[in-house]
């Protein structure tokens, strides 16, 4: 055990002192901040594109002589089309819209002509069409003598709220959580587990490959058992990943918060810019309907049984990480000097991870109690990703316990199996190894 602790200490310190680790840890929050800032600036620049459009109302559809929406000004003109066309720039117009007489009020499709020196952008075109749609709809309602309030009353937004039939489950945390909120949490958990397993499992494999090609392992193996060396490497890389995630968890929210206030409070913002801290966003946030929805979502997230979800999530993460990291370490030890071999040998490992991710996104969040969701959450190679997502939907406790037991047993077996492959493959050089030959190594004695 003393050798194991030395291996863990050595592997951990070597990695956290690398320039690549320091740069990646520091530059990732900065990169996210730059991305966030560039997106904000791009949206801000879109607000500077002001357009003025002349409207020739041949059918007397418009109720106002002048109207605006967002960054577009609509001006009703009495001049003829030929006069406007020849004096478009002098009058400061960017384009002309002609509204012909509407002879069939029951026609649900109307194509209007827009004239301009250059075609409008997709955003401008969409805004013009939406504005015209409102004007024509208002004209039709008046022509058909329809009451707008009565028509609005026909539009009813229906939503259902899940309630348990069991009296004892009515007060159970998360028993009435909406499917949308549960799907959101499940998707986040699934993606988190997927990226952590693939990212840091791959890091273990690359570490083994580097030491094998540099012949460093020949010196280390003389004083440390192969199993301890592999286990120490897996634990150390896991601690490195945990260190990195903790640093990101602290700095990324702080940087995004600073940027939000910097862009929201510094300088003049376009009135149509819906960004955190801007006037448009604040108006949307203060909307009673938005506030009620946000409050409901927060209450439903809080209502989850996090006392069971978080500990179980940690166990699933550890079991999944150890299982896949051991398999990656075994593959790294079996790869020779040709790095192209890693793609062939890692494919069988990556397939279950990818399948579990897609099962979570496309099946679990839609039908968490289906047979596919159930058996996927029991299968050890899928369960580290699938079961944490299912837990948001409150599956029976025996399913969670059974999945955990199967995962722990499978993780121990696969770590043992990978160690037997590792002890042989780590000292083999200059030879391509097939999956069949790697399987034979598990039966070697010694």
N, C-alpha and C positions, 0 to 999 in steps of 0.2 A: 504493500500500500504506500510505503514511503517513495518507491520509484514512481508510482502512479501520480502522486502529488507533485513530484519534481517534473515529470513530463507535462502535467497541466500547467504548472507555473512557467516552465520554459516556453511552451507553445503559446501561452497567453501573452507573455511579455514580448516575445519576438514579434507577434502580430500587431499589438497595439502600439509598438514603437516604430513600425514601418511607416515610411512616408506616404505610401499608398493608402494606408488606413487613416492616417491623420488628414490627408487631403480629401479623401472621400467623405469622412465624417464631417469635416468643416465645410466643404464645397457643396454638399447635398442641400443643406438648408439655404445656402446662398443661391444655389441654382433654382430652388423652388421659389425663393423670394424674387429673383430676376424674372422667372416665368410669370409669376403673379403680377409683377409690376408691368411687364410688357403687355400682358393681356389687358390690364387696366388702361394703359396708354393707347392701345389699339382701339378700345371702345371709346375713349375720349376723343380721338381723332375722327371717329365716325360721326360724332355729334357736331363737327365743324362743317359738314357738308350740307349747306342750306340751299334749298331749291324753291324756286317761284314758278308756279304753273298757271297759265291762262286757261280758263274754262269757257268754251263756247257752248252755251246751254240752249240748243235748238229746240229742245222739248219742254223747256220751263220746268225742269226737275228740281233745281236748287232752290232752297228757301232763304239762303243767305248770299249776299253779294261777295262776302269775303270770309274765308275760314282758314284755319290752320290746324295741323296735326303734327306733333313732334317737330321736326326741322323742315317741314314743307308748308309753303303758303299757297293757298288756292285763291285766285282772283277771277271773279266772273267778268267777262268782257262782252261788250255789245258790238265791237268791231267785227268785220267779216274775217273769215279765215285767211284770205289772200293778203289783206292789210296786215294782220298780225304776223303772218309768215315772213313778210318783207321787213318788218320792224321788230322782230323778236328780241334781238340783242339790245336795241335802243330802249325798249320798255323794261328791260331787266328780267325777261322771262327765260326759263330753261327749257320749256316745252309747252305744248298745247294739247288739251284734251277736248274732244268733240262729243257732246252727249246728244244723240239724235232723239226725235220724238219716240216715246215708248207706246206703240200701238197695241201690243198684246200684253196686258198686265199679268197674265198667267204664264208668260214665258219665263222660265227659271234660269235661262242662260242668255247673257247679253255681252257682246264683244264691242268694246269702244276703241276708237283710234287715238293713239298718242303720237304726236309729232315732235321731233327734237333733232338737233344736229348729231347727237350721239345717244345710243341706247342707255336707258337708266340702269343703275345697279339693281341687283336682286332685292336689296333692302328697300330702295326707293320705289321700285315697281310694286312690291308687296304693300307698302304704305299707301300708295296711290289707289290700288285696287280695293283695299279695305275702306278707304274714305269714300270712294265711289259706291261701294256696296251699301254703306250706311245711307248715303244720299238717295239712292234709288229705292232702297227699302222704305225709307220715310215717305217718299213720293207715292209708292204703291199703296202703303197703308192709308194715306189720305185719300187717294183716288178710289180705293175700295171701301172707304168709310169704316175702317177697322180701328178699334180702340187699342192703342199701344199698351195700356196697362193690362188689359185682358189678355193680349197676346203674350206679354211677359209672364203673366200668371200661369200660362201653359207650360213654361219651361221650369220643370221641377227637378232638382238634383237629388237623386236618391242614393243613400249610403246605408249600409247595414253594420250593426255593431254586434259582435259575437257575445253571447251570454251562455253560461253553463246551465244545464238542466239540473245538475246536482247541487243541492243546498249547501253541502260542505265545501264546494269548490267555488261558490260565488265570491268569497272573499280571498280566494287564493291569488297570490301575486301573479300578474301576467295572464290570468284566466280570460280576460276580456280584451287582450291586446289585439289590435287590428292586423289584418293580414299584410297591409302595406308596410306598417312599421316593422313587423316581424320579418318580412322579406328583406327589408333594408338592412336590418341588423344581421340576418343570416348571410346575406351577400358579402357584407364587410368582413364577417368572421371567416367565411370561406376563402376570400381573396387574401386575407392576412395570413392564414395558415398555408395557403398555396405558395405565396411568395417567400415566406420565411423558410419553408422546407427546401424549396428549390435553390434559393440564394445561398444559404449557409451549408446545405448538403453539398452543393457544388464546390463551395470553398474548401470543405474537407477533402474532396477528391483532388482538387488542384494542389493542395498542400502535400498530400501523399505522393503525387506524381513528381512534384519538384524535388522532394527529398530523395526519391528513388533515382531520378535522373542525375542528380548531383552527387550520388553515392554517400550522402550524409547518413542515411539509414544504416549503412553497414557498420558504422562506428556505434550508433545508438543501440543497435540490436544486440551488441555484445554484452551489454550490461542491463538491458531492459527486455522483459518478455514481450513478444509481438502483440499479445492481447492487451497488455498494459499500455503499450505504445499507441495502439489504435484507439483504445478507450480514452486515454489522456488527450489525444488529439481531438476526438469528438467533443469531449467536455470543454476543452479550451476554446475551440471554435465557437461552441454554443455561448460561452461566457463573453467572447469577443462580440458576437452578434447582439447579445443582451446589452453590453456596454454601448454599442453603437445606437441601438434602438432607444435606450434611455436618454442619450445625448440628443438624438433627434426629437424625442418626445418633449424635451424641455425647450430647445431652441426654435424649432419650426413654428409652434404656435406663437411664441414671442415675436419672431420676425414678421409673421403674417399679421399679428395684431398691430405692430408698429407701422407696417405698410398701410393697413386699413385706415388708421388714424391719420397718417401722413397724406394719403390721397383724399381722404374724406374731409379733412379740416384745412388742408393747405391749398391755397389758390382757389380760383374760380372754377367751378365744375359746371358742365352743361346740365341744364334742367332736366333733360331726358335721360340722363345717365343713371341707370339703376345699379349702383355699386354700393358695397358696405360703407356706411358713413356719409353717402351723398344724399342730396335732398330727395331725389327720386326714390332711393332705397328707404329712406326714413319714412316717406309718405306711405310706401308699401308696407313697411313693418308696422306702422301705427294703424293700418287698416284693421278694423275690428274682426273681420273674418280671418285675416292672416294671423292675428294675435290668438284667436280661438283655436285655429288649426295647430299653430306652433305649441300652444299650451297643452293641447290634447296629445300631441306627439311626445312631448317631454314627459307627461304623466304616464304614458304607456311605456316609454323606455324605462322610467323609474320603477314601474310596476313589475318589471321582469324580476324573476327570482335569481338575482345576481349572486346571492350567497351560495347557490349551487352551480350556477353557470361558470363563474370565474375559477373556482378550484378545479372543476371538471375540465375547463378549457386549458388550464395549466398542465394537468395530467395528460390530456390528449396531445398537447403540444410537445411535451417531453417525450412521450411514447413515440409519436410520429417522427420527431427530430432524431432520436436515437436510432430508430429503425432505418430511416432513409439515409442518415449520415453514415451508419455502419455499412450499408449497401454501397454508397458512393465511395467509402474508403476501400472496400474490397475491390471495386472496379478500378480505382486509382492504382492499387497495388498490382493489378493484373495487366495493366497497360504497359507496353514496351516503349521503345524510343519513338514510335510513330504516334503522334498525338491524335491523328485521325481515327485511331481505334476507339477513342473515348466516345465518339458519336454512336458507333455501333453497339458498344457495351452498355452505354447509359440509356439507350432507348427502352429496354425492358423495365428500367427503374422509373423513367419519366412517364411512361404510358399510364400506370395507375394514378399518378399524381394529376395528370391532365384530365383523365376520365373522371376522377373524383371532383375536380374543380367544375367540370361541365355538368355533372350530375347535380351538384349543389346549386348552380346558377339556373339551370333549365328544368330541374325536376323537384328538388327539395323545396325551393321557395314557392313553387306553384302547388305541389301536392306532398306535404311533409309526412303524411301518414300512408302513402302508397306503398305497395310491396317493394318497388324499386328503391325508394328512400329507406325503407326498413332494412333490407338486406345489404344495401350499400353502407349503412351506418354500422352494420355488424362485421362486414369484411374488413380485416385489420389494415390492409393497404389503402382502403378508402376512408375508414372511420376517423382518422385524425382531422380530416377536412369536412366530411359529411356530418358527423354527429354533432360537433359544436354548432353547426348551422341548424340542425334539427332541434336542438335543445331550446331554441328561442320559442318554438311552437309547443313546448311543454309535453314531450313524449312521456310515457309511463316510466317511472323511476327504474324498473327492472330492466328496461331496454338500455338505459344509460349505463347501469352497473354491468350488464352483460357485455356491452361494447367495450367498456374499460378493461374488464377481465381478459377478454379476447385480445385486446390490443397489447396489454402488458405481457401476456404469455407469448404472443407473436414477436414482440419486440425483443424479449430475452432470447428467443430461439434464433431470430435473424441476426442479432448481435453475435451470438455464439457461432452461427454459420459463417458470417462475414469474417470473424476472427480466424477461422480455420483456412479460409481462402487467403486472408491477409498474410498469415505466417508463411505461406508458400510463395505467393506472388511477389511479396516485397523484395525478395532476393533473386528473382529471375530477371535477366536482362537479354536484350537483343533477340526476342522471340515473340511472334504474334500468338496470342492465346485465344482459342475459340471458347464459346460458352460451354461446350461439352467438356473441354479439358479443364476449365475452371471448376466445373461441377465435380470432377474427379478429385480435385485437391481437398475437398471436404472429407474424403475418406482416408486420406494419408494419415499414417500414425506417426507419433513423435511430437 
